Each structure stands twice: as structure tokens, then as C-alpha cells.
């Protein structure tokens, strides 16, 4: 089989796209192939269809065997389950299989269950399997109910099978575009593919060799399957430390196929990704519910937004306080003028403190019961002179951040806190804001504070000049998300962007803190606009870049403490308060005035037999009021005739005497 290391491949394509020929080329080197034909024979008078079938049969080598499953759709799953490890199967195609599945002759049938059975059979199949299927997602919606039923069923089948297969390729005009995994694969006679994917179970050495070969032939990148180390407290394990971007090959960031973990989904990180959104209804419902709770005073104030955010991201109107929290501290310096005024090695010292469980961030994480992971990111080149990262490094950093978020989600983390401690991060964030939001660098670049607490205006001017020169250097460059990361953002912003995207994909909210996280939010909106809806900003920390980015992203800071303890630490200070608000919202009962009878069962009750005389036997007997109310000369006096009119309204004038109203006295 041409795709070494993979057992199952789905080949998608349109009509006459060459998908069948490409699928046949993938199994051309197999000694024996079992061809599983799923399409029905059709109408005998349909000569065009018969010609198509004859053409397919004529292309098959004489050593291939053919097996028909058109008579029973469920039989295809049985064929896959019974296949031997040394066999190679070519299933062509799922469009014909769905056609038979929807045939009235086989109804009623559970189409969803049958598709699920097929997907499960593919996952457990020990043989090598190539499946062919028409891609119907790019066509117009059919105008007939039968056509819509076919496209819906085939679309569902394609999604289920693609998820079950190891690799997926889309053939367009005879040219393959590999969707899963994200690597160029081996050449086939009819197309110009030229590389091979690496099995997720392959050894690291094999992954490195394949990565070098693929990068040389096709210029693509693939993240290695090496697992990310587990997170511990207070000692945090990290990946191989980064080195300068211009170093010799062997740098894990310059050659991402050799060192970084592969994204399990095989998703290509590109603009326009469709990621999930928070629940549109749970958030408002949770806020409305707060008005019914037995909350003393005026309630939670602006912190009701925390409840709405947690409800939307958790998908429930009664959200729970975040239990498992992980802090990702990104450590990566920016060379050149961006780091002017910083002490050499200071960021490395901060990272070492955090790893050892010392320092403000580690202490606050321990107090909050949060795990802490220090993540080394690639050192960024001087942005005023050259791109901060190469294109390959950007791709690797994005995938690395995505994988960090995925690993956190797999570990049951309910909230991520994003922070950074690298030198020059403020200048890089200012450059990103200038490129994405049109900001003036001096307006978003915070003052430089020395270790002694003094303001260093000279260093601030050097940073401003570095950002200005970088923007001038890239004035004619594209302003796409990856271009901004490559030219200006650097390693920490790129990894942070990947974290935001991966967290969005896994429905994990992120608590932002500092310029790096907000700069990543600005970049991520051009890749997936849904990402910002999973972000929460506790405090702006007094940073002008954070203020502007938050305004652009629609993230209103919950607090105004102006803390400046370092990125990540400010958020951890606010975390106990946010948890307390969520705990109150989840546990407080409904206010007694709004509770039903069942909710007031424990309140003191009054004996109805004792209370009845007070209301059923009034002391005000009718004779006491009937006689004096309508007799006597006092009630016929003209001064008392005023209440009688029932017309459209009173006709008083200023001369009328109304001492009781007091309006004449002012």
C-alpha cells in the first residue's frame, strides 16, 4: 500500500474528479486486493450507467477479487470486521452504499445505526482499507425531498467514516489534498503527491526520518506523536527548551516534524475554522435566575457577568464553580529593541521560580489549588530587522498550543489561565495591536519600570522605535493571522493563539491576563471568531494594550484592581472571588417571596381553624354602616355633592378649596 503506516484511508471527491483512480493507485502495490463493490446494477436499459461500471471493472488487475454488497447494506460492516490483517480492501463507493441503504426495499431501517456500525467496523478493522465516497458538501441543496435525503445521509456517513479513518484525502480535478493527517502523502501515478505520513505508533526515529523526507519533498510540516509530559505541582515538566530561530537544523521549532506532539484531530489551523460557540440561551437564563435568588442587598453587581459566562461555556443555567484549573505560563524572550530595559535572564529566573514552586505565581496557584505548567516557547528574532519567526515555526507553535489545550481538556481541566513571563512581550503585543487594530504603538506600549521601581523613558523609546521599524519593514506584507505572528508576534503569542483555538475546540474557557493573551485573542479572531467568546478578562492590570485589545474583542474587565504582579498572577488573585460568586449562584435558594408552596414547607404555619374567625366573622356588621352612610342632613349638604359626577374628569379651578391636597400651598 502506498500510504505506509496507515490502515484506513477515506478518499473524497466530486464527479469525475479522479477519486476512484487515486484510490486504486493507493493499493496498486498490494499483492492481492479485495474490491468491494457497493453500487447496484441499476436499470438494464441505462446504458450509460452500465458503461461506467464496465470501465471500473476494466481498470481492475486480474489478481483482484470482487465482492458485491449491494444486496444488503449491513453486510459491508461484516466484510470489514471479518477481514484479515494481511488483506487489502478497496470499497468503491459509499455513494452507492447509501443509495441502497435508502432504497424502500430495505425500509424501515435505522440509517443512523447502520452508519454508526460501519464507522465502528472501520475502527476495529485489522486489514488495510481504502474507501471512496462522493463529496456532496460543496454542491447546492437538492430541490427534491429524495435528493435532500440522499445528501444528508451521505454527508453523515462521510463525517462518521472520516472520523473513524486514519487518513482522509480530497481529490479535486485529479489533485489530492490531504485533510487528515496534515501531511503530504506518497505519490500516486495519477496525481502529484510526494510525501508519506508517519504512523502515530511509529518510533521517534522513524517519525524524524519521515519528517525530514516529507519536508524536503513537499515543504509540509507534521507534528510528532511524542506525548506531552504530565503536569505536576510544584515541579513542572516542560518540553525541550527552545533555541534561537536561526540555529542549525535540529532545533525542534525549526523542524517541528521531529519534536512536537501531533494534534490528534489532524485539523489544519487556518482562517475560517468552524469552532463551537458557547450556549446562547444558558447565559441569559443564568443571569435571569440570579434575580430570583435569596441574595441580600443589591445582588452580585457586575460579577453577574461571571455567572453568565460560566453558564454559557458550561451549557447550563446553574453553572458550577471551576474545580480543576491549570495555569499555562509561556516563557519566551523577544530579541532586539523589544526587550530594552529588561535584565538579561530575568524571564528565565521567573520561569525557574515557577517550576520550583516559588515566586508569586506559584504561591497563588498553590493557594487556589491550580496546577502550573511552564511552557518554553521559541525565542523571537528582532522584529525590527527580520521576521520574528519563520512560517514553519508559526505552524509548529500553533499546533503546540492547540495540543497543550487538548491535553488540559483530556486531564479534566475546567478553566485555563494564560500568562507569560518573557522579555519584550509588551512590545510584541503592541506591534500585533498596531497591525490588527490600527493602534499607535506609543499609545499601547506601557512604561518601562526598572527593578528599583523607577520609570525608564529611554528604554521605552527604544521599544517604541523597534515597533515602529518593524511596522515600516512589514508595511507591504500581508496582514493575515499567520503573517502577523511570523513578522511581529513571535513564539509566545503564537503558542498562546494555539492555546485559545484548542481550548475553543474543546469547550474549555480561558482566563486571560496580560498583553500576550490579549494579543493572541486579536490574532485568533482572524482564524476562528468563536475563540473570543470563550475568553474572560478578570483585570486589565493597567496595561494600555490590554485595555485596547479588550475593547476590540468585547471583553469587559470584571475588576479594576490595577494589579501588576505578572501575567497569570493577576488572574489568580481574582480567581477565588470568581469561584465564590459561582458557588453562591449555584447554591443559594429561591427568595421566599418567589418560592412556591413546596419551597415554603419548612416555614412556620398558622392553624387555619384559629385564623378563620379573624376573617370569616367580621366585626363590621352591615347595620353599623348602612344606616349612617345614607341618612342625615350632613350627606345632603351641597359641600358634599362633589364626588357624585362620573363624567370624563374633574372640573376644579384654582378657587376651589381643597385644604387636604396641599397643592395651593406649593
Secondary structure, DSSP 4 states (H G I P E B T S, - for coil): --STT-SEEEEEE-TTSSHHHHHHHHTTT-S--EEEE-S----TT-HHHHHHHHHHHHHS-TT-EEEE-TT-TTHHHHHHHT--TT-EEEEE-HHHHHHHHT-GGG-S--HHHHHHHHHHHHHH--SEEEEEEE--TTSPPPSSHHHHHHHHHHHHHHHHHHHHSSEEEEEETTEEEEEESSS-----TTS--------TTS-HHHHHHHHHHHHHHH-----B-PPPPPP-SSS----SPP--TTSPTT-TTTTGGGTSBPPTT-----TT-------HHHHHHHHHHHTTB--STT-SGGGHHHHHHHHHHHTSSSPPPP-SEEEEEEE--B-GGGGTTPPTTHHHHHHHHHHTT-HHHHHHHHHHT-EEEEEE-PPBP-TTTS-SS-HHHHHHHHHHHHHHHHHHHHTT--EEEEEE--TTHHHHHHHHHHHHH---HHHHSPPPB-TTS-B-HHHHHHHHHHHHHHHHHTTTS---HHHHIIIIIHHHHHHHHHHHHHHHHTT-EEEE-SHHHHHHHHHHTTT-GGGGGGEEE-B-TT-HHHHHHHHHHT---SB-----S-TTHHHHHHHHHHHHHHHHHHHPPBPTTT--TTTTTTS----HHHHHHHHHS-S--HHHHHHHHH-SGGGTSGGG-GGG--SSS----TTS--TTT--TT-
